Amino acid sequence: MANTYDLTTDAGKVRLLLNDVADPWVFTDDEIAAFLGMEDGVVKRAAALAIQTNGSNELLASKVLTSQDVSTHGESISAQMLEHAR
């Protein structure tokens, strides 16, 4: 099933709020539908749950990587995502 980004739908609005708007997708359409279902169709709550889930996943894969003077800090990214979800 192809993932979609259509701002006329609640799923599209969830994608907009969590910045999952193009390939490579963070979540499938089915996962976005599940977030909406778990949050009784409330777009902002579904987006917050998706951001929280993504932040938790980032924390689980938390790494500090440095390559050619470029660094990524998974724990910091996770903290920022979880704060955004709140």
C-alpha positions as CSV (number, residue, x, y, z in Angstrom):
1,M,0.0,0.0,0.0
2,A,1.4,3.4,-1.0
3,N,1.6,6.1,1.7
4,T,-0.2,9.3,1.1
5,Y,0.0,12.9,2.0
6,D,-3.3,14.6,1.5
7,L,-4.1,17.7,3.7
8,T,-7.8,17.3,3.2
9,T,-7.7,14.2,5.4
10,D,-7.1,13.8,9.1
11,A,-4.2,11.5,8.3
12,G,-2.6,14.1,6.1
13,K,-3.0,16.7,8.9
14,V,-1.3,14.3,11.3
15,R,1.6,13.9,8.8
16,L,1.9,17.6,8.5
17,L,2.2,18.1,12.2
18,L,4.9,15.5,12.6
19,N,6.6,16.5,9.4
20,D,6.2,13.1,7.7
21,V,5.4,14.5,4.4
22,A,7.6,12.7,1.8
23,D,9.4,9.5,1.1
24,P,11.2,8.0,3.1
25,W,8.1,7.9,5.3
26,V,8.4,7.6,9.1
27,F,5.0,5.9,9.4
28,T,2.8,4.0,7.1
29,D,-0.8,5.0,6.4
30,D,-2.0,2.1,8.6
31,E,0.2,3.4,11.5
32,I,-1.2,6.9,11.1
33,A,-4.7,5.5,11.1
34,A,-3.9,3.6,14.3
35,F,-2.6,6.7,16.0
36,L,-5.9,8.5,15.0
37,G,-7.9,5.5,16.3
38,M,-6.0,5.4,19.6
39,E,-6.7,9.1,20.1
40,D,-10.4,9.1,19.1
41,G,-9.8,10.9,15.8
42,V,-8.3,14.0,17.5
43,V,-5.6,15.1,15.0
44,K,-3.3,17.0,17.4
45,R,-3.4,14.2,19.9
46,A,-2.7,11.6,17.2
47,A,0.2,13.7,16.0
48,A,1.6,14.1,19.5
49,L,1.4,10.3,20.0
50,A,3.2,9.7,16.7
51,I,5.9,12.3,17.6
52,Q,6.2,10.7,21.1
53,T,6.6,7.2,19.5
54,N,9.2,8.5,17.0
55,G,11.1,10.2,19.9
56,S,11.0,7.0,21.9
57,N,12.3,5.1,18.9
58,E,15.1,7.6,18.5
59,L,16.0,7.2,22.1
60,L,16.1,3.4,21.8
61,A,18.5,3.8,18.9
62,S,20.3,6.6,20.6
63,K,23.8,7.1,19.3
64,V,26.4,9.8,19.1
65,L,27.9,9.5,15.6
66,T,30.6,11.6,14.1
67,S,31.7,11.4,10.5
68,Q,33.7,13.9,8.7
69,D,33.2,16.6,11.3
70,V,29.4,16.0,11.3
71,S,27.8,14.8,14.5
72,T,24.3,13.4,15.4
73,H,23.1,13.0,19.0
74,G,20.1,10.7,19.1
75,E,19.4,11.4,22.8
76,S,19.2,15.1,22.2
77,I,17.0,14.6,19.2
78,S,14.7,12.3,21.2
79,A,14.4,14.8,24.1
80,Q,13.4,17.6,21.7
81,M,10.8,15.4,20.0
82,L,9.3,14.3,23.3
83,E,9.1,17.9,24.4
84,H,7.4,18.8,21.1
85,A,4.9,16.0,21.7
86,R,4.0,17.4,25.1
